[in-house]
Amino acid sequence: MPQMAPLSWINLFIMFILTFLVLNSLNYFSFKYENKSLKSSPKFKKINWKW
């Protein structure tokens, strides 16, 4: 591709990889999942079988 002659292919590859890693890390760390096990104690339901 003559349009990309000034750019080095390794620099372009590194730029794409860094962009991919930054976007993935932002996507991964942007959500905060609350731990449901700490909110409530485990509740045991006893099932009465009536045959």
PyMOL commands that set and color helices and strands:
alter all, ss='L'
color gray80, all
select helices_A, chain A and resi 2-4+9-29+36-39
alter helices_A, ss='H'
color red, helices_A
deselect
rebuild
show_as cartoon
